[in-house]
């Protein structure tokens, strides 16, 4: 069974409830500044556990203390409810590991 893509208005509405997240084409992204490199790795490990449990995996870029999560449902070709759910889980986990969002450049 395929996961339906969200409409443009659903994405805009969801982003209003997800501070720190933005849209980048067919994906949602957020960069988080960890307190240290090892703490950033622990954040990635915690997100990996959620991703495995839900069988929905983010793209993760680690640059020293900056962890960038990119969420897209590749099988659906864009943003779905699975991405919103994972974004909310990342938001729930992040304060335990991170000092805050990386400002948009």
N, C-alpha and C positions, 0 to 999 in steps of 0.2 A: 504494500500500500504506500502510495506516494504522499509526502508531506506537502501541503499546499503553500505556495508562495504568499507572503503578506502583500496586501495592496499598499500603494504609496501612502495613503492616509493612515493605514494601520502602522506603518513604519514611523511616520512622523509623530503619531500619537504615542507610540512606545518610546521613542527617543526622548520625549518630554518627561518621561518617568525614569529615565536611565542617565543620570548626571555622569559626565565624563565620557560617555559613548558618543560616537559620531558615525555617520554613514560614509563609506568609501566604496562607491560603485554598488556592487551586489553583496556587500558585507558590512558588518558593524565592527568598529575598532575602538579600543581603549588602551592607552599606555599608562602604566602604573609605575611609580618610583618606589622601589623596595628600600627598606632601611639599610640593607647591605646585599652584596652578591649572594651569599649563602641563604639569606632570608628570601630573596627573590626566587631562588631555586626551590625553597620550601613552598612558596606560593604556587609555583608551577606544579609541584608534586600534589598539592591539595586540589588544584583544578583538574589535574590528570585523573585523580580518583573519581571525581564527579563525572568527568567525561567518559571514563570507562563504564561507570554505573549506568549512565544514560545512553551509551553508545552514540555519543555526539561529540566530536573532537574539534577543538579550536586549532587554528594555526597560531603558533607561539614564536615570537621573536625575542631573544634575550640579548640585551646590549648592556653589559655590566650590571647596573642596578635597575635599568629600565626594561620592563616586561611589557610587550605589546601583544594583545590578544586580538585576533581577527576571527570573526564568526560568520559563517555562511554555510548553508546546507547545500553542499556541492551536488548531491544527487537531484536536488530540486532546481538548481541553477540560481539560487539567491537566498534571500532572507525569509526564514520561516519562524513559526512559534518555537521551534527547538532552539533557535539562536537567542530569542528573547529569554527563554528559560535559563539557558547557560549564562547569558549576560547577568541575570539576576543572581545566579549562584556565585559568579566571580565577584560581583559587588558584595555579596554576603561574606565571602572569604577574605577579600583584599584588606580590610582594616586590621586583620590579625597579623599581617605581614608587611604592610606598606605604609609609607609616609604620605602618600597622596598621588593624585594624577599628575602626569607630565603635562605642562602647558602646551596647547596647540601652537605649532610654529607657523 
